Amino acid sequence: MNYYLQSTRNPSFFILFSSFTIIEYSFLCYFFYLILPKGRFKNLVSFIWFGFILFALFDFFQVNKMNSFDSFTSGIESIIIILFCIYFLFSQIKGSNSLIIYSTFNFWVVITFLIYFSGTFFLYIMTENTFHDIHFQKLYFIINISFNILKNILLCVAMTMKTNNTNKQLTPSLPELDDDIFFHNKN
């Protein structure tokens, strides 16, 4: 359906895509707000989120007039998310964490977003100007699908990571329960 709406240049496609950009960015900002260490940058995430929402709405209603691909907004979103990813990785390396960084869920999710947004950044920037070119549409489809597949594979890897429970010493743990306690063998 997305391909059909895009090929017919239906106005509902541009409304759908612009709203997707805002919703996607909001969820990603919330994710980074949760995983970033406490500090000034964490508080700055909400201000950047609010500024981007205002910018996206202004771009949609005033600049693009709801009739073209929001490539500038998607490019700005990509740059901000890439900067969030770089800051997260920098803070993880800088911190005195004895945990191996690549064994955490957050690392794999951040790497996924870094690769995805880096790979599709120029693609989204060029979309508005070369949208009518058939050769570009084929390349757009191949590149976008490739990075989406890679993103999904890396997110699957992230989902298989065990959660790190750093407060194990602070909370009493339940004893390991054996099946023999609940099921009596009648041998």
CNS distance restraints for C-alpha pairs under 8 A (distance, minus, plus):
assign (resid   1 and name CA) (resid   5 and name CA) 6.17 0.50 0.50
assign (resid   2 and name CA) (resid   6 and name CA) 6.04 0.50 0.50
assign (resid   2 and name CA) (resid  13 and name CA) 7.22 0.50 0.50
assign (resid   3 and name CA) (resid   7 and name CA) 6.01 0.50 0.50
assign (resid   4 and name CA) (resid   8 and name CA) 6.22 0.50 0.50
assign (resid   5 and name CA) (resid   9 and name CA) 6.05 0.50 0.50
assign (resid   5 and name CA) (resid  10 and name CA) 5.34 0.50 0.50
assign (resid   5 and name CA) (resid  12 and name CA) 7.43 0.50 0.50
assign (resid   5 and name CA) (resid  13 and name CA) 5.39 0.50 0.50
assign (resid   6 and name CA) (resid  10 and name CA) 6.58 0.50 0.50
assign (resid   6 and name CA) (resid  13 and name CA) 6.09 0.50 0.50
assign (resid   9 and name CA) (resid  13 and name CA) 7.04 0.50 0.50
assign (resid   9 and name CA) (resid  14 and name CA) 8.00 0.50 0.50
assign (resid  10 and name CA) (resid  14 and name CA) 7.27 0.50 0.50
assign (resid  11 and name CA) (resid  15 and name CA) 6.46 0.50 0.50
assign (resid  11 and name CA) (resid  66 and name CA) 6.99 0.50 0.50
assign (resid  11 and name CA) (resid  67 and name CA) 5.89 0.50 0.50
assign (resid  12 and name CA) (resid  16 and name CA) 5.93 0.50 0.50
assign (resid  13 and name CA) (resid  17 and name CA) 5.99 0.50 0.50
assign (resid  14 and name CA) (resid  18 and name CA) 5.95 0.50 0.50
assign (resid  14 and name CA) (resid  66 and name CA) 6.55 0.50 0.50
assign (resid  14 and name CA) (resid  67 and name CA) 6.48 0.50 0.50
assign (resid  14 and name CA) (resid  68 and name CA) 6.22 0.50 0.50
assign (resid  14 and name CA) (resid  69 and name CA) 5.93 0.50 0.50
assign (resid  14 and name CA) (resid  70 and name CA) 7.61 0.50 0.50
assign (resid  15 and name CA) (resid  19 and name CA) 6.10 0.50 0.50
assign (resid  15 and name CA) (resid  66 and name CA) 6.76 0.50 0.50
assign (resid  16 and name CA) (resid  20 and name CA) 6.08 0.50 0.50
assign (resid  17 and name CA) (resid  21 and name CA) 6.21 0.50 0.50
assign (resid  17 and name CA) (resid  69 and name CA) 7.74 0.50 0.50
assign (resid  17 and name CA) (resid  70 and name CA) 7.86 0.50 0.50
assign (resid  18 and name CA) (resid  22 and name CA) 6.48 0.50 0.50
assign (resid  18 and name CA) (resid  56 and name CA) 7.93 0.50 0.50
assign (resid  18 and name CA) (resid  60 and name CA) 7.29 0.50 0.50
assign (resid  18 and name CA) (resid  69 and name CA) 7.91 0.50 0.50
assign (resid  18 and name CA) (resid  70 and name CA) 6.49 0.50 0.50
assign (resid  19 and name CA) (resid  23 and name CA) 6.16 0.50 0.50
assign (resid  20 and name CA) (resid  24 and name CA) 5.82 0.50 0.50
assign (resid  21 and name CA) (resid  25 and name CA) 6.03 0.50 0.50
assign (resid  21 and name CA) (resid  73 and name CA) 7.96 0.50 0.50
assign (resid  21 and name CA) (resid  74 and name CA) 6.79 0.50 0.50
assign (resid  21 and name CA) (resid  77 and name CA) 7.95 0.50 0.50
assign (resid  22 and name CA) (resid  26 and name CA) 6.12 0.50 0.50
assign (resid  22 and name CA) (resid  53 and name CA) 6.59 0.50 0.50
assign (resid  22 and name CA) (resid  56 and name CA) 7.20 0.50 0.50
assign (resid  23 and name CA) (resid  27 and name CA) 6.33 0.50 0.50
assign (resid  24 and name CA) (resid  28 and name CA) 6.23 0.50 0.50
assign (resid  25 and name CA) (resid  29 and name CA) 6.04 0.50 0.50
assign (resid  25 and name CA) (resid  49 and name CA) 7.79 0.50 0.50
assign (resid  25 and name CA) (resid  77 and name CA) 6.81 0.50 0.50
assign (resid  26 and name CA) (resid  30 and name CA) 6.22 0.50 0.50
assign (resid  26 and name CA) (resid  49 and name CA) 6.84 0.50 0.50
assign (resid  27 and name CA) (resid  31 and name CA) 6.20 0.50 0.50
assign (resid  28 and name CA) (resid  32 and name CA) 6.23 0.50 0.50
assign (resid  28 and name CA) (resid  81 and name CA) 7.70 0.50 0.50
assign (resid  29 and name CA) (resid  33 and name CA) 5.98 0.50 0.50
assign (resid  29 and name CA) (resid  45 and name CA) 6.67 0.50 0.50
assign (resid  29 and name CA) (resid  46 and name CA) 7.53 0.50 0.50
assign (resid  29 and name CA) (resid  49 and name CA) 6.58 0.50 0.50
assign (resid  30 and name CA) (resid  34 and name CA) 6.28 0.50 0.50
assign (resid  31 and name CA) (resid  35 and name CA) 6.42 0.50 0.50
assign (resid  32 and name CA) (resid  36 and name CA) 5.73 0.50 0.50
assign (resid  32 and name CA) (resid  45 and name CA) 7.79 0.50 0.50
assign (resid  32 and name CA) (resid  84 and name CA) 7.18 0.50 0.50
assign (resid  33 and name CA) (resid  42 and name CA) 5.89 0.50 0.50
assign (resid  33 and name CA) (resid  43 and name CA) 7.97 0.50 0.50
assign (resid  33 and name CA) (resid  45 and name CA) 6.40 0.50 0.50
assign (resid  33 and name CA) (resid  46 and name CA) 7.74 0.50 0.50
assign (resid  35 and name CA) (resid 106 and name CA) 7.27 0.50 0.50
assign (resid  36 and name CA) (resid  42 and name CA) 6.03 0.50 0.50
assign (resid  36 and name CA) (resid  88 and name CA) 6.29 0.50 0.50
assign (resid  37 and name CA) (resid  42 and name CA) 6.82 0.50 0.50
assign (resid  37 and name CA) (resid  91 and name CA) 7.68 0.50 0.50
assign (resid  38 and name CA) (resid  42 and name CA) 5.95 0.50 0.50
assign (resid  39 and name CA) (resid  43 and name CA) 6.82 0.50 0.50
assign (resid  40 and name CA) (resid  44 and name CA) 6.21 0.50 0.50
assign (resid  41 and name CA) (resid  45 and name CA) 6.47 0.50 0.50
assign (resid  42 and name CA) (resid  46 and name CA) 7.78 0.50 0.50
assign (resid  43 and name CA) (resid  47 and name CA) 7.37 0.50 0.50
assign (resid  44 and name CA) (resid  48 and name CA) 6.18 0.50 0.50
assign (resid  45 and name CA) (resid  49 and name CA) 6.06 0.50 0.50
assign (resid  46 and name CA) (resid  50 and name CA) 6.21 0.50 0.50
assign (resid  47 and name CA) (resid  51 and name CA) 6.13 0.50 0.50
assign (resid  48 and name CA) (resid  52 and name CA) 6.05 0.50 0.50
assign (resid  49 and name CA) (resid  53 and name CA) 6.25 0.50 0.50
assign (resid  50 and name CA) (resid  54 and name CA) 6.36 0.50 0.50
assign (resid  51 and name CA) (resid  55 and name CA) 6.10 0.50 0.50
assign (resid  52 and name CA) (resid  56 and name CA) 5.94 0.50 0.50
assign (resid  52 and name CA) (resid  77 and name CA) 7.85 0.50 0.50
assign (resid  53 and name CA) (resid  57 and name CA) 6.16 0.50 0.50
assign (resid  54 and name CA) (resid  58 and name CA) 6.09 0.50 0.50
assign (resid  55 and name CA) (resid  59 and name CA) 6.01 0.50 0.50
assign (resid  55 and name CA) (resid  73 and name CA) 7.86 0.50 0.50
assign (resid  56 and name CA) (resid  60 and name CA) 6.01 0.50 0.50
assign (resid  56 and name CA) (resid  73 and name CA) 6.00 0.50 0.50
assign (resid  57 and name CA) (resid  61 and name CA) 6.08 0.50 0.50
assign (resid  58 and name CA) (resid  62 and name CA) 5.48 0.50 0.50
assign (resid  58 and name CA) (resid  63 and name CA) 6.96 0.50 0.50
assign (resid  59 and name CA) (resid  63 and name CA) 4.79 0.50 0.50
assign (resid  59 and name CA) (resid  64 and name CA) 5.97 0.50 0.50
assign (resid  59 and name CA) (resid  65 and name CA) 7.93 0.50 0.50
assign (resid  59 and name CA) (resid  70 and name CA) 7.77 0.50 0.50
assign (resid  59 and name CA) (resid  73 and name CA) 7.31 0.50 0.50
assign (resid  60 and name CA) (resid  64 and name CA) 5.33 0.50 0.50
assign (resid  60 and name CA) (resid  65 and name CA) 6.05 0.50 0.50
assign (resid  60 and name CA) (resid  66 and name CA) 5.60 0.50 0.50
assign (resid  60 and name CA) (resid  70 and name CA) 7.21 0.50 0.50
assign (resid  61 and name CA) (resid  65 and name CA) 5.06 0.50 0.50
assign (resid  61 and name CA) (resid  66 and name CA) 6.01 0.50 0.50
assign (resid  64 and name CA) (resid  68 and name CA) 5.96 0.50 0.50
assign (resid  64 and name CA) (resid  69 and name CA) 7.91 0.50 0.50
assign (resid  64 and name CA) (resid  70 and name CA) 7.27 0.50 0.50
assign (resid  68 and name CA) (resid 128 and name CA) 7.04 0.50 0.50
assign (resid  69 and name CA) (resid 127 and name CA) 7.28 0.50 0.50
assign (resid  69 and name CA) (resid 128 and name CA) 5.65 0.50 0.50
assign (resid  70 and name CA) (resid  74 and name CA) 6.23 0.50 0.50
assign (resid  70 and name CA) (resid 128 and name CA) 7.36 0.50 0.50
assign (resid  71 and name CA) (resid  75 and name CA) 6.01 0.50 0.50
assign (resid  71 and name CA) (resid 124 and name CA) 5.31 0.50 0.50
assign (resid  71 and name CA) (resid 125 and name CA) 4.99 0.50 0.50
assign (resid  71 and name CA) (resid 126 and name CA) 7.25 0.50 0.50
assign (resid  71 and name CA) (resid 127 and name CA) 6.37 0.50 0.50
assign (resid  71 and name CA) (resid 128 and name CA) 5.89 0.50 0.50
assign (resid  72 and name CA) (resid  76 and name CA) 6.24 0.50 0.50
assign (resid  72 and name CA) (resid 124 and name CA) 7.95 0.50 0.50
assign (resid  72 and name CA) (resid 125 and name CA) 6.19 0.50 0.50
assign (resid  73 and name CA) (resid  77 and name CA) 6.11 0.50 0.50
assign (resid  74 and name CA) (resid  78 and name CA) 6.13 0.50 0.50
assign (resid  74 and name CA) (resid 121 and name CA) 7.82 0.50 0.50
assign (resid  74 and name CA) (resid 124 and name CA) 6.42 0.50 0.50
assign (resid  74 and name CA) (resid 125 and name CA) 7.31 0.50 0.50
assign (resid  75 and name CA) (resid  79 and name CA) 6.26 0.50 0.50
assign (resid  75 and name CA) (resid 121 and name CA) 5.91 0.50 0.50
assign (resid  75 and name CA) (resid 122 and name CA) 7.62 0.50 0.50
assign (resid  75 and name CA) (resid 124 and name CA) 6.42 0.50 0.50
assign (resid  75 and name CA) (resid 125 and name CA) 5.69 0.50 0.50
assign (resid  76 and name CA) (resid  80 and name CA) 6.23 0.50 0.50
assign (resid  77 and name CA) (resid  81 and name CA) 6.16 0.50 0.50
assign (resid  78 and name CA) (resid  82 and name CA) 6.02 0.50 0.50
assign (resid  78 and name CA) (resid 117 and name CA) 5.35 0.50 0.50
assign (resid  78 and name CA) (resid 118 and name CA) 7.25 0.50 0.50
assign (resid  78 and name CA) (resid 121 and name CA) 6.04 0.50 0.50
assign (resid  79 and name CA) (resid  83 and name CA) 6.17 0.50 0.50
assign (resid  79 and name CA) (resid 117 and name CA) 7.92 0.50 0.50
assign (resid  79 and name CA) (resid 121 and name CA) 7.82 0.50 0.50
assign (resid  80 and name CA) (resid  84 and name CA) 6.21 0.50 0.50
assign (resid  81 and name CA) (resid  85 and name CA) 6.16 0.50 0.50
assign (resid  81 and name CA) (resid 113 and name CA) 7.56 0.50 0.50
assign (resid  81 and name CA) (resid 114 and name CA) 7.47 0.50 0.50
assign (resid  81 and name CA) (resid 117 and name CA) 7.40 0.50 0.50
assign (resid  82 and name CA) (resid  86 and name CA) 6.19 0.50 0.50
assign (resid  82 and name CA) (resid 113 and name CA) 7.56 0.50 0.50
assign (resid  82 and name CA) (resid 114 and name CA) 5.54 0.50 0.50
assign (resid  82 and name CA) (resid 117 and name CA) 6.72 0.50 0.50
assign (resid  82 and name CA) (resid 118 and name CA) 7.05 0.50 0.50
assign (resid  83 and name CA) (resid  87 and name CA) 6.08 0.50 0.50
assign (resid  84 and name CA) (resid  88 and name CA) 6.12 0.50 0.50
assign (resid  85 and name CA) (resid  89 and name CA) 6.22 0.50 0.50
assign (resid  85 and name CA) (resid 110 and name CA) 5.70 0.50 0.50
assign (resid  85 and name CA) (resid 111 and name CA) 7.34 0.50 0.50
assign (resid  85 and name CA) (resid 113 and name CA) 7.42 0.50 0.50
assign (resid  85 and name CA) (resid 114 and name CA) 6.02 0.50 0.50
assign (resid  86 and name CA) (resid  90 and name CA) 6.01 0.50 0.50
assign (resid  86 and name CA) (resid 114 and name CA) 7.92 0.50 0.50
assign (resid  87 and name CA) (resid  91 and name CA) 6.04 0.50 0.50
assign (resid  88 and name CA) (resid  92 and name CA) 6.20 0.50 0.50
assign (resid  88 and name CA) (resid 110 and name CA) 7.83 0.50 0.50
assign (resid  89 and name CA) (resid  93 and name CA) 6.20 0.50 0.50
assign (resid  89 and name CA) (resid 107 and name CA) 7.71 0.50 0.50
assign (resid  90 and name CA) (resid  94 and name CA) 5.95 0.50 0.50
assign (resid  91 and name CA) (resid  95 and name CA) 5.84 0.50 0.50
assign (resid  92 and name CA) (resid  97 and name CA) 7.37 0.50 0.50
assign (resid  92 and name CA) (resid 101 and name CA) 7.22 0.50 0.50
assign (resid  99 and name CA) (resid 103 and name CA) 7.86 0.50 0.50
assign (resid 100 and name CA) (resid 104 and name CA) 7.69 0.50 0.50
assign (resid 101 and name CA) (resid 107 and name CA) 6.50 0.50 0.50
assign (resid 102 and name CA) (resid 107 and name CA) 5.85 0.50 0.50
assign (resid 102 and name CA) (resid 108 and name CA) 6.97 0.50 0.50
assign (resid 103 and name CA) (resid 107 and name CA) 7.48 0.50 0.50
assign (resid 103 and name CA) (resid 161 and name CA) 7.00 0.50 0.50
assign (resid 104 and name CA) (resid 108 and name CA) 6.89 0.50 0.50
assign (resid 104 and name CA) (resid 158 and name CA) 7.79 0.50 0.50
assign (resid 104 and name CA) (resid 161 and name CA) 6.44 0.50 0.50
assign (resid 104 and name CA) (resid 162 and name CA) 7.39 0.50 0.50
assign (resid 104 and name CA) (resid 163 and name CA) 7.09 0.50 0.50
assign (resid 104 and name CA) (resid 164 and name CA) 7.13 0.50 0.50
assign (resid 105 and name CA) (resid 109 and name CA) 6.39 0.50 0.50
assign (resid 105 and name CA) (resid 158 and name CA) 5.06 0.50 0.50
assign (resid 105 and name CA) (resid 159 and name CA) 6.92 0.50 0.50
assign (resid 105 and name CA) (resid 161 and name CA) 5.56 0.50 0.50
assign (resid 105 and name CA) (resid 162 and name CA) 7.29 0.50 0.50
assign (resid 105 and name CA) (resid 163 and name CA) 6.85 0.50 0.50
assign (resid 106 and name CA) (resid 110 and name CA) 6.04 0.50 0.50
assign (resid 106 and name CA) (resid 158 and name CA) 7.57 0.50 0.50
assign (resid 107 and name CA) (resid 111 and name CA) 6.05 0.50 0.50
assign (resid 107 and name CA) (resid 158 and name CA) 8.00 0.50 0.50
assign (resid 108 and name CA) (resid 112 and name CA) 5.98 0.50 0.50
assign (resid 108 and name CA) (resid 154 and name CA) 6.80 0.50 0.50
assign (resid 108 and name CA) (resid 155 and name CA) 7.06 0.50 0.50
assign (resid 108 and name CA) (resid 157 and name CA) 7.24 0.50 0.50
assign (resid 108 and name CA) (resid 158 and name CA) 5.14 0.50 0.50
assign (resid 109 and name CA) (resid 113 and name CA) 6.33 0.50 0.50
assign (resid 109 and name CA) (resid 154 and name CA) 7.40 0.50 0.50
assign (resid 109 and name CA) (resid 155 and name CA) 6.14 0.50 0.50
assign (resid 109 and name CA) (resid 158 and name CA) 6.05 0.50 0.50
assign (resid 110 and name CA) (resid 114 and name CA) 6.07 0.50 0.50
assign (resid 111 and name CA) (resid 115 and name CA) 6.11 0.50 0.50
assign (resid 112 and name CA) (resid 116 and name CA) 6.05 0.50 0.50
assign (resid 112 and name CA) (resid 151 and name CA) 5.62 0.50 0.50
assign (resid 112 and name CA) (resid 154 and name CA) 5.81 0.50 0.50
assign (resid 112 and name CA) (resid 155 and name CA) 6.67 0.50 0.50
assign (resid 113 and name CA) (resid 117 and name CA) 5.85 0.50 0.50
assign (resid 113 and name CA) (resid 151 and name CA) 7.34 0.50 0.50
assign (resid 114 and name CA) (resid 118 and name CA) 5.90 0.50 0.50
assign (resid 115 and name CA) (resid 119 and name CA) 5.94 0.50 0.50
assign (resid 115 and name CA) (resid 151 and name CA) 7.74 0.50 0.50
assign (resid 116 and name CA) (resid 120 and name CA) 6.22 0.50 0.50
assign (resid 116 and name CA) (resid 147 and name CA) 5.81 0.50 0.50
assign (resid 116 and name CA) (resid 148 and name CA) 7.28 0.50 0.50
assign (resid 116 and name CA) (resid 150 and name CA) 7.75 0.50 0.50
assign (resid 116 and name CA) (resid 151 and name CA) 6.10 0.50 0.50
assign (resid 117 and name CA) (resid 121 and name CA) 5.62 0.50 0.50
assign (resid 119 and name CA) (resid 123 and name CA) 7.75 0.50 0.50
assign (resid 119 and name CA) (resid 147 and name CA) 6.81 0.50 0.50
assign (resid 120 and name CA) (resid 124 and name CA) 6.15 0.50 0.50
assign (resid 120 and name CA) (resid 143 and name CA) 7.53 0.50 0.50
assign (resid 120 and name CA) (resid 144 and name CA) 6.75 0.50 0.50
assign (resid 120 and name CA) (resid 147 and name CA) 7.33 0.50 0.50
assign (resid 121 and name CA) (resid 125 and name CA) 6.34 0.50 0.50
assign (resid 122 and name CA) (resid 126 and name CA) 6.04 0.50 0.50
assign (resid 123 and name CA) (resid 127 and name CA) 6.21 0.50 0.50
assign (resid 123 and name CA) (resid 140 and name CA) 6.79 0.50 0.50
assign (resid 123 and name CA) (resid 143 and name CA) 7.97 0.50 0.50
assign (resid 124 and name CA) (resid 128 and name CA) 7.72 0.50 0.50
assign (resid 126 and name CA) (resid 130 and name CA) 6.24 0.50 0.50
assign (resid 127 and name CA) (resid 131 and name CA) 5.31 0.50 0.50
assign (resid 130 and name CA) (resid 136 and name CA) 6.74 0.50 0.50
assign (resid 131 and name CA) (resid 136 and name CA) 7.12 0.50 0.50
assign (resid 131 and name CA) (resid 137 and name CA) 6.81 0.50 0.50
assign (resid 132 and name CA) (resid 136 and name CA) 7.92 0.50 0.50
assign (resid 132 and name CA) (resid 137 and name CA) 7.63 0.50 0.50
assign (resid 133 and name CA) (resid 137 and name CA) 6.35 0.50 0.50
assign (resid 134 and name CA) (resid 138 and name CA) 6.41 0.50 0.50
assign (resid 135 and name CA) (resid 139 and name CA) 6.38 0.50 0.50
assign (resid 136 and name CA) (resid 140 and name CA) 5.82 0.50 0.50
assign (resid 137 and name CA) (resid 141 and name CA) 6.12 0.50 0.50
assign (resid 138 and name CA) (resid 142 and name CA) 6.32 0.50 0.50
assign (resid 139 and name CA) (resid 143 and name CA) 6.00 0.50 0.50
assign (resid 140 and name CA) (resid 144 and name CA) 5.82 0.50 0.50
assign (resid 141 and name CA) (resid 145 and name CA) 5.94 0.50 0.50
assign (resid 142 and name CA) (resid 146 and name CA) 6.00 0.50 0.50
assign (resid 143 and name CA) (resid 147 and name CA) 6.22 0.50 0.50
assign (resid 144 and name CA) (resid 148 and name CA) 6.10 0.50 0.50
assign (resid 145 and name CA) (resid 149 and name CA) 6.09 0.50 0.50
assign (resid 146 and name CA) (resid 150 and name CA) 6.23 0.50 0.50
assign (resid 147 and name CA) (resid 151 and name CA) 5.91 0.50 0.50
assign (resid 148 and name CA) (resid 152 and name CA) 6.12 0.50 0.50
assign (resid 149 and name CA) (resid 153 and name CA) 6.19 0.50 0.50
assign (resid 150 and name CA) (resid 154 and name CA) 6.19 0.50 0.50
assign (resid 151 and name CA) (resid 155 and name CA) 6.09 0.50 0.50
assign (resid 152 and name CA) (resid 156 and name CA) 6.16 0.50 0.50
assign (resid 153 and name CA) (resid 157 and name CA) 6.42 0.50 0.50
assign (resid 154 and name CA) (resid 158 and name CA) 6.26 0.50 0.50
assign (resid 155 and name CA) (resid 159 and name CA) 6.16 0.50 0.50
assign (resid 156 and name CA) (resid 160 and name CA) 6.46 0.50 0.50
assign (resid 157 and name CA) (resid 161 and name CA) 6.80 0.50 0.50
assign (resid 167 and name CA) (resid 171 and name CA) 6.56 0.50 0.50
assign (resid 168 and name CA) (resid 172 and name CA) 7.39 0.50 0.50
assign (resid 168 and name CA) (resid 173 and name CA) 7.40 0.50 0.50
assign (resid 177 and name CA) (resid 181 and name CA) 7.37 0.50 0.50
assign (resid 178 and name CA) (resid 182 and name CA) 7.73 0.50 0.50
assign (resid 179 and name CA) (resid 183 and name CA) 5.99 0.50 0.50
assign (resid 180 and name CA) (resid 184 and name CA) 5.95 0.50 0.50
assign (resid 180 and name CA) (resid 185 and name CA) 7.60 0.50 0.50
